[in-house]
Amino acid sequence: MKSISNIMGLTFIGLMLLALGVATAMWMETLKINTYVETGEVKVAWTDWMCSDEGPDPQAGEPFHNEEGKDVAQCIVTPEIYDEEQNVIKVNITLVNAYPGYAPYITLYAGNIGTIPVKLLNYSISEYNEEALTVTLEIPEDTQIHPDESLAIGIQIIINQEATELTTYSFELEFTFAQWNEVP
């Protein structure tokens, strides 16, 4: 009985050594990956602007006209707020010496200064005296802006006959852009 136990013990030890021999004879290769994810940036700014009043005052049309070529009013677009990198994020449009019939057209360029394409998510205009002013926005149907490109947004402001002399009228516009794949 003792010899059967010894034989079984030796067989077990032999099987263990055989298994260990197979395990140590197995060749292996390990592959590794280092992964870095660097995100992009959504960043827009007003990169350029212009006003149609660069000489004789633009008029709203009948019954208004400027056949004499008078240059009475003035349209001024200036940077008002900059971000921490000195990009213009708010402009101020000032109409000086405006009068009924005066109708400048302002073009603002929203530039994509980030690394991800953006689209106009929404925009808003604050309340203003609609009897005194007519404000029309011209926004392209496709508002996607790729990096280093810009989108022209037009603003037509018409001073109506109901405007009062020596009065200041104001309103604010706000445009929100988001990454292109988030905007329907």
PyRosetta script that sets phi, psi and omega in degrees:
from pyrosetta import init, pose_from_sequence

init()
pose = pose_from_sequence("MKSISNIMGLTFIGLMLLALGVATAMWMETLKINTYVETGEVKVAWTDWMCSDEGPDPQAGEPFHNEEGKDVAQCIVTPEIYDEEQNVIKVNITLVNAYPGYAPYITLYAGNIGTIPVKLLNYSISEYNEEALTVTLEIPEDTQIHPDESLAIGIQIIINQEATELTTYSFELEFTFAQWNEVP")
pose.set_psi(1, -35.3)
pose.set_omega(1, -179.7)
pose.set_phi(2, -67.0)
pose.set_psi(2, -35.0)
pose.set_omega(2, -178.0)
pose.set_phi(3, -72.1)
pose.set_psi(3, -32.7)
pose.set_omega(3, 176.3)
pose.set_phi(4, -66.7)
pose.set_psi(4, -39.3)
pose.set_omega(4, 177.4)
pose.set_phi(5, -64.4)
pose.set_psi(5, -40.5)
pose.set_omega(5, 179.4)
pose.set_phi(6, -66.0)
pose.set_psi(6, -41.0)
pose.set_omega(6, -179.9)
pose.set_phi(7, -64.6)
pose.set_psi(7, -43.6)
pose.set_omega(7, 179.5)
pose.set_phi(8, -65.2)
pose.set_psi(8, -38.9)
pose.set_omega(8, 178.3)
pose.set_phi(9, -65.2)
pose.set_psi(9, -43.8)
pose.set_omega(9, 179.0)
pose.set_phi(10, -66.9)
pose.set_psi(10, -36.6)
pose.set_omega(10, 177.8)
pose.set_phi(11, -64.5)
pose.set_psi(11, -44.2)
pose.set_omega(11, 179.2)
pose.set_phi(12, -62.0)
pose.set_psi(12, -44.5)
pose.set_omega(12, 179.1)
pose.set_phi(13, -64.2)
pose.set_psi(13, -38.9)
pose.set_omega(13, 178.7)
pose.set_phi(14, -64.9)
pose.set_psi(14, -42.9)
pose.set_omega(14, 177.7)
pose.set_phi(15, -63.7)
pose.set_psi(15, -38.0)
pose.set_omega(15, 178.7)
pose.set_phi(16, -66.0)
pose.set_psi(16, -43.4)
pose.set_omega(16, 178.6)
pose.set_phi(17, -64.8)
pose.set_psi(17, -39.1)
pose.set_omega(17, 177.5)
pose.set_phi(18, -63.2)
pose.set_psi(18, -45.0)
pose.set_omega(18, 178.7)
pose.set_phi(19, -63.0)
pose.set_psi(19, -42.1)
pose.set_omega(19, 178.4)
pose.set_phi(20, -64.7)
pose.set_psi(20, -38.9)
pose.set_omega(20, 177.6)
pose.set_phi(21, -63.4)
pose.set_psi(21, -41.2)
pose.set_omega(21, 177.4)
pose.set_phi(22, -66.0)
pose.set_psi(22, -41.6)
pose.set_omega(22, -179.2)
pose.set_phi(23, -65.7)
pose.set_psi(23, -39.2)
pose.set_omega(23, -179.6)
pose.set_phi(24, -78.5)
pose.set_psi(24, -19.9)
pose.set_omega(24, 179.6)
pose.set_phi(25, -83.8)
pose.set_psi(25, -12.5)
pose.set_omega(25, -179.4)
pose.set_phi(26, -70.9)
pose.set_psi(26, 129.2)
pose.set_omega(26, 177.5)
pose.set_phi(27, -90.1)
pose.set_psi(27, 146.4)
pose.set_omega(27, -176.1)
pose.set_phi(28, -138.4)
pose.set_psi(28, 154.7)
pose.set_omega(28, 173.8)
pose.set_phi(29, -140.7)
pose.set_psi(29, 132.0)
pose.set_omega(29, -179.5)
pose.set_phi(30, -113.4)
pose.set_psi(30, 129.9)
pose.set_omega(30, 175.6)
pose.set_phi(31, -105.6)
pose.set_psi(31, 141.7)
pose.set_omega(31, 179.5)
pose.set_phi(32, -129.9)
pose.set_psi(32, 157.3)
pose.set_omega(32, 178.1)
pose.set_phi(33, -134.9)
pose.set_psi(33, 129.8)
pose.set_omega(33, 167.5)
pose.set_phi(34, -97.7)
pose.set_psi(34, 129.4)
pose.set_omega(34, -177.3)
pose.set_phi(35, -119.1)
pose.set_psi(35, 129.4)
pose.set_omega(35, 175.7)
pose.set_phi(36, -126.4)
pose.set_psi(36, 128.9)
pose.set_omega(36, 177.3)
pose.set_phi(37, -113.9)
pose.set_psi(37, 115.3)
pose.set_omega(37, 179.4)
pose.set_phi(38, -109.0)
pose.set_psi(38, 118.3)
pose.set_omega(38, -177.3)
pose.set_phi(39, -82.0)
pose.set_psi(39, 157.7)
pose.set_omega(39, 178.0)
pose.set_phi(40, -88.7)
pose.set_psi(40, -167.1)
pose.set_omega(40, -175.6)
pose.set_phi(41, -138.1)
pose.set_psi(41, 130.7)
pose.set_omega(41, 170.7)
pose.set_phi(42, -93.6)
pose.set_psi(42, 116.8)
pose.set_omega(42, -177.8)
pose.set_phi(43, -152.4)
pose.set_psi(43, 123.8)
pose.set_omega(43, 176.8)
pose.set_phi(44, -127.8)
pose.set_psi(44, 156.2)
pose.set_omega(44, 178.5)
pose.set_phi(45, -154.6)
pose.set_psi(45, 161.2)
pose.set_omega(45, 171.9)
pose.set_phi(46, -77.6)
pose.set_psi(46, 116.3)
pose.set_omega(46, -174.8)
pose.set_phi(47, -101.9)
pose.set_psi(47, -17.9)
pose.set_omega(47, 178.1)
pose.set_phi(48, -164.4)
pose.set_psi(48, 162.7)
pose.set_omega(48, 179.2)
pose.set_phi(49, -160.9)
pose.set_psi(49, 157.9)
pose.set_omega(49, 176.5)
pose.set_phi(50, -158.2)
pose.set_psi(50, 160.3)
pose.set_omega(50, 179.0)
pose.set_phi(51, -126.8)
pose.set_psi(51, 143.2)
pose.set_omega(51, -177.9)
pose.set_phi(52, -69.8)
pose.set_psi(52, -14.7)
pose.set_omega(52, -179.3)
pose.set_phi(53, -84.9)
pose.set_psi(53, 86.3)
pose.set_omega(53, 177.6)
pose.set_phi(54, -124.2)
pose.set_psi(54, 42.0)
pose.set_omega(54, -177.7)
pose.set_phi(55, 160.8)
pose.set_psi(55, -132.2)
pose.set_omega(55, 178.0)
pose.set_phi(56, -57.2)
pose.set_psi(56, 139.7)
pose.set_omega(56, -176.2)
pose.set_phi(57, -59.8)
pose.set_psi(57, 128.0)
pose.set_omega(57, 175.0)
pose.set_phi(58, -69.6)
pose.set_psi(58, 141.9)
pose.set_omega(58, -176.4)
pose.set_phi(59, -115.3)
pose.set_psi(59, 158.2)
pose.set_omega(59, -177.4)
pose.set_phi(60, -76.6)
pose.set_psi(60, -12.8)
pose.set_omega(60, -175.2)
pose.set_phi(61, 106.6)
pose.set_psi(61, -173.9)
pose.set_omega(61, -176.0)
pose.set_phi(62, -50.2)
pose.set_psi(62, 135.6)
pose.set_omega(62, 4.4)
pose.set_phi(63, -87.6)
pose.set_psi(63, 6.1)
pose.set_omega(63, -176.0)
pose.set_phi(64, -84.7)
pose.set_psi(64, 146.3)
pose.set_omega(64, 177.3)
pose.set_phi(65, -153.9)
pose.set_psi(65, 163.3)
pose.set_omega(65, 176.8)
pose.set_phi(66, -141.2)
pose.set_psi(66, 54.6)
pose.set_omega(66, -179.2)
pose.set_phi(67, -62.5)
pose.set_psi(67, -26.2)
pose.set_omega(67, -179.8)
pose.set_phi(68, -77.0)
pose.set_psi(68, -13.0)
pose.set_omega(68, -179.8)
pose.set_phi(69, 73.7)
pose.set_psi(69, 30.3)
pose.set_omega(69, -179.1)
pose.set_phi(70, -66.8)
pose.set_psi(70, 141.9)
pose.set_omega(70, 176.6)
pose.set_phi(71, -118.0)
pose.set_psi(71, 80.2)
pose.set_omega(71, -172.4)
pose.set_phi(72, -98.1)
pose.set_psi(72, -49.2)
pose.set_omega(72, -176.4)
pose.set_phi(73, -91.7)
pose.set_psi(73, 171.1)
pose.set_omega(73, -179.7)
pose.set_phi(74, -142.5)
pose.set_psi(74, 140.5)
pose.set_omega(74, 177.3)
pose.set_phi(75, -114.3)
pose.set_psi(75, 120.7)
pose.set_omega(75, -177.1)
pose.set_phi(76, -123.4)
pose.set_psi(76, 126.3)
pose.set_omega(76, 175.7)
pose.set_phi(77, -117.0)
pose.set_psi(77, 121.5)
pose.set_omega(77, -178.1)
pose.set_phi(78, -134.6)
pose.set_psi(78, 149.0)
pose.set_omega(78, 174.2)
pose.set_phi(79, -64.1)
pose.set_psi(79, 139.5)
pose.set_omega(79, 179.3)
pose.set_phi(80, -117.0)
pose.set_psi(80, -43.1)
pose.set_omega(80, -179.2)
pose.set_phi(81, -131.2)
pose.set_psi(81, 136.2)
pose.set_omega(81, 177.7)
pose.set_phi(82, -114.0)
pose.set_psi(82, 151.8)
pose.set_omega(82, 172.4)
pose.set_phi(83, -83.7)
pose.set_psi(83, -175.1)
pose.set_omega(83, -176.1)
pose.set_phi(84, -65.5)
pose.set_psi(84, -16.5)
pose.set_omega(84, 178.7)
pose.set_phi(85, -102.9)
pose.set_psi(85, 14.2)
pose.set_omega(85, 178.2)
pose.set_phi(86, 67.7)
pose.set_psi(86, 28.0)
pose.set_omega(86, 172.0)
pose.set_phi(87, -89.1)
pose.set_psi(87, 141.1)
pose.set_omega(87, -178.0)
pose.set_phi(88, -77.4)
pose.set_psi(88, 119.4)
pose.set_omega(88, 178.6)
pose.set_phi(89, -113.7)
pose.set_psi(89, -6.0)
pose.set_omega(89, 174.6)
pose.set_phi(90, -149.2)
pose.set_psi(90, 132.6)
pose.set_omega(90, 175.3)
pose.set_phi(91, -115.3)
pose.set_psi(91, 159.9)
pose.set_omega(91, 178.5)
pose.set_phi(92, -117.0)
pose.set_psi(92, 125.0)
pose.set_omega(92, 175.4)
pose.set_phi(93, -105.0)
pose.set_psi(93, 121.2)
pose.set_omega(93, -179.6)
pose.set_phi(94, -122.5)
pose.set_psi(94, 126.7)
pose.set_omega(94, 173.9)
pose.set_phi(95, -104.4)
pose.set_psi(95, 121.3)
pose.set_omega(95, -175.9)
pose.set_phi(96, -108.9)
pose.set_psi(96, 135.9)
pose.set_omega(96, 177.1)
pose.set_phi(97, 59.8)
pose.set_psi(97, 35.5)
pose.set_omega(97, -179.6)
pose.set_phi(98, -71.8)
pose.set_psi(98, 157.5)
pose.set_omega(98, -176.9)
pose.set_phi(99, -151.3)
pose.set_psi(99, 162.8)
pose.set_omega(99, 179.9)
pose.set_phi(100, -56.1)
pose.set_psi(100, 129.8)
pose.set_omega(100, -179.1)
pose.set_phi(101, 101.4)
pose.set_psi(101, -20.2)
pose.set_omega(101, 178.5)
pose.set_phi(102, -66.7)
pose.set_psi(102, 130.7)
pose.set_omega(102, -172.2)
pose.set_phi(103, -144.6)
pose.set_psi(103, 74.2)
pose.set_omega(103, 177.4)
pose.set_phi(104, -75.5)
pose.set_psi(104, 151.2)
pose.set_omega(104, 176.1)
pose.set_phi(105, -115.8)
pose.set_psi(105, 120.2)
pose.set_omega(105, -177.7)
pose.set_phi(106, -105.7)
pose.set_psi(106, 132.4)
pose.set_omega(106, 175.4)
pose.set_phi(107, -114.1)
pose.set_psi(107, 123.8)
pose.set_omega(107, 176.9)
pose.set_phi(108, -113.5)
pose.set_psi(108, 140.1)
pose.set_omega(108, 179.4)
pose.set_phi(109, -109.8)
pose.set_psi(109, 114.3)
pose.set_omega(109, 175.0)
pose.set_phi(110, -87.2)
pose.set_psi(110, 114.1)
pose.set_omega(110, -177.0)
pose.set_phi(111, -101.8)
pose.set_psi(111, 137.9)
pose.set_omega(111, 174.7)
pose.set_phi(112, -85.8)
pose.set_psi(112, 103.8)
pose.set_omega(112, 179.8)
pose.set_phi(113, -102.8)
pose.set_psi(113, 12.6)
pose.set_omega(113, 176.9)
pose.set_phi(114, -98.1)
pose.set_psi(114, -158.9)
pose.set_omega(114, -176.6)
pose.set_phi(115, -116.8)
pose.set_psi(115, -2.8)
pose.set_omega(115, -176.9)
pose.set_phi(116, -120.2)
pose.set_psi(116, 136.2)
pose.set_omega(116, 175.8)
pose.set_phi(117, -57.9)
pose.set_psi(117, 143.7)
pose.set_omega(117, 179.8)
pose.set_phi(118, -126.7)
pose.set_psi(118, 160.8)
pose.set_omega(118, 172.8)
pose.set_phi(119, -134.3)
pose.set_psi(119, 156.6)
pose.set_omega(119, 175.6)
pose.set_phi(120, -70.0)
pose.set_psi(120, 118.1)
pose.set_omega(120, -179.9)
pose.set_phi(121, -82.3)
pose.set_psi(121, -47.8)
pose.set_omega(121, 177.0)
pose.set_phi(122, -164.9)
pose.set_psi(122, 169.3)
pose.set_omega(122, 175.9)
pose.set_phi(123, -148.1)
pose.set_psi(123, 159.0)
pose.set_omega(123, 178.9)
pose.set_phi(124, -144.0)
pose.set_psi(124, 156.5)
pose.set_omega(124, 175.4)
pose.set_phi(125, -129.7)
pose.set_psi(125, 133.3)
pose.set_omega(125, -179.4)
pose.set_phi(126, -72.2)
pose.set_psi(126, 167.9)
pose.set_omega(126, 176.8)
pose.set_phi(127, -65.0)
pose.set_psi(127, 145.4)
pose.set_omega(127, 177.1)
pose.set_phi(128, -151.8)
pose.set_psi(128, 169.3)
pose.set_omega(128, -178.6)
pose.set_phi(129, -76.6)
pose.set_psi(129, 99.2)
pose.set_omega(129, -176.4)
pose.set_phi(130, -73.8)
pose.set_psi(130, -15.0)
pose.set_omega(130, 174.6)
pose.set_phi(131, -76.5)
pose.set_psi(131, -35.3)
pose.set_omega(131, -177.2)
pose.set_phi(132, -85.2)
pose.set_psi(132, -32.1)
pose.set_omega(132, -175.2)
pose.set_phi(133, -128.5)
pose.set_psi(133, 146.4)
pose.set_omega(133, 167.3)
pose.set_phi(134, -116.7)
pose.set_psi(134, 121.9)
pose.set_omega(134, -179.0)
pose.set_phi(135, -118.4)
pose.set_psi(135, 124.0)
pose.set_omega(135, 179.3)
pose.set_phi(136, -124.8)
pose.set_psi(136, 129.7)
pose.set_omega(136, 176.9)
pose.set_phi(137, -99.1)
pose.set_psi(137, 141.1)
pose.set_omega(137, 174.9)
pose.set_phi(138, -120.1)
pose.set_psi(138, 104.1)
pose.set_omega(138, -177.3)
pose.set_phi(139, -118.5)
pose.set_psi(139, 126.9)
pose.set_omega(139, 179.6)
pose.set_phi(140, -58.2)
pose.set_psi(140, 152.9)
pose.set_omega(140, 179.2)
pose.set_phi(141, -64.3)
pose.set_psi(141, -44.3)
pose.set_omega(141, 176.9)
pose.set_phi(142, -95.2)
pose.set_psi(142, 112.4)
pose.set_omega(142, -175.4)
pose.set_phi(143, -103.1)
pose.set_psi(143, 9.6)
pose.set_omega(143, -178.9)
pose.set_phi(144, -67.9)
pose.set_psi(144, 132.0)
pose.set_omega(144, 178.5)
pose.set_phi(145, -123.5)
pose.set_psi(145, 120.8)
pose.set_omega(145, 175.8)
pose.set_phi(146, -81.8)
pose.set_psi(146, 160.4)
pose.set_omega(146, 177.5)
pose.set_phi(147, -53.1)
pose.set_psi(147, 138.7)
pose.set_omega(147, -179.7)
pose.set_phi(148, 68.4)
pose.set_psi(148, 16.5)
pose.set_omega(148, 174.2)
pose.set_phi(149, -118.8)
pose.set_psi(149, 170.8)
pose.set_omega(149, -179.5)
pose.set_phi(150, -138.3)
pose.set_psi(150, 163.7)
pose.set_omega(150, -179.4)
pose.set_phi(151, -122.2)
pose.set_psi(151, 126.8)
pose.set_omega(151, 178.2)
pose.set_phi(152, -84.7)
pose.set_psi(152, 127.7)
pose.set_omega(152, 176.1)
pose.set_phi(153, -119.0)
pose.set_psi(153, 124.5)
pose.set_omega(153, -178.2)
pose.set_phi(154, -100.9)
pose.set_psi(154, 142.0)
pose.set_omega(154, 177.1)
pose.set_phi(155, -130.4)
pose.set_psi(155, 116.4)
pose.set_omega(155, 176.0)
pose.set_phi(156, -100.9)
pose.set_psi(156, 123.4)
pose.set_omega(156, 176.9)
pose.set_phi(157, -117.6)
pose.set_psi(157, 122.8)
pose.set_omega(157, 178.2)
pose.set_phi(158, -116.4)
pose.set_psi(158, 129.7)
pose.set_omega(158, 175.4)
pose.set_phi(159, -86.7)
pose.set_psi(159, 117.1)
pose.set_omega(159, -176.9)
pose.set_phi(160, -83.2)
pose.set_psi(160, 163.9)
pose.set_omega(160, 179.1)
pose.set_phi(161, -58.7)
pose.set_psi(161, -29.1)
pose.set_omega(161, -177.0)
pose.set_phi(162, -76.8)
pose.set_psi(162, -6.1)
pose.set_omega(162, 178.2)
pose.set_phi(163, -63.2)
pose.set_psi(163, 145.0)
pose.set_omega(163, -178.0)
pose.set_phi(164, -98.8)
pose.set_psi(164, 141.5)
pose.set_omega(164, 177.4)
pose.set_phi(165, -60.3)
pose.set_psi(165, 150.9)
pose.set_omega(165, 175.9)
pose.set_phi(166, 51.7)
pose.set_psi(166, 41.5)
pose.set_omega(166, -179.9)
pose.set_phi(167, -124.5)
pose.set_psi(167, 142.9)
pose.set_omega(167, 176.2)
pose.set_phi(168, -103.3)
pose.set_psi(168, 125.1)
pose.set_omega(168, 176.4)
pose.set_phi(169, -111.5)
pose.set_psi(169, 143.6)
pose.set_omega(169, -179.9)
pose.set_phi(170, -145.5)
pose.set_psi(170, 158.5)
pose.set_omega(170, 173.1)
pose.set_phi(171, -160.5)
pose.set_psi(171, 162.9)
pose.set_omega(171, 178.5)
pose.set_phi(172, -124.1)
pose.set_psi(172, 144.5)
pose.set_omega(172, 173.9)
pose.set_phi(173, -115.9)
pose.set_psi(173, 143.5)
pose.set_omega(173, 177.6)
pose.set_phi(174, -137.1)
pose.set_psi(174, 130.3)
pose.set_omega(174, -179.6)
pose.set_phi(175, -119.5)
pose.set_psi(175, 128.9)
pose.set_omega(175, 179.4)
pose.set_phi(176, -115.1)
pose.set_psi(176, 124.8)
pose.set_omega(176, 177.9)
pose.set_phi(177, -108.8)
pose.set_psi(177, 148.6)
pose.set_omega(177, 178.7)
pose.set_phi(178, -139.7)
pose.set_psi(178, 167.0)
pose.set_omega(178, 178.6)
pose.set_phi(179, -57.1)
pose.set_psi(179, 143.2)
pose.set_omega(179, -170.6)
pose.set_phi(180, -57.4)
pose.set_psi(180, -32.6)
pose.set_omega(180, -175.9)
pose.set_phi(181, -83.5)
pose.set_psi(181, 2.7)
pose.set_omega(181, 176.8)
pose.set_phi(182, -103.3)
pose.set_psi(182, -10.0)
pose.set_omega(182, -175.1)
pose.set_phi(183, -104.7)
pose.set_psi(183, 123.6)
pose.set_omega(183, -179.5)
pose.set_phi(184, -63.2)
pose.dump_pdb("model.pdb")
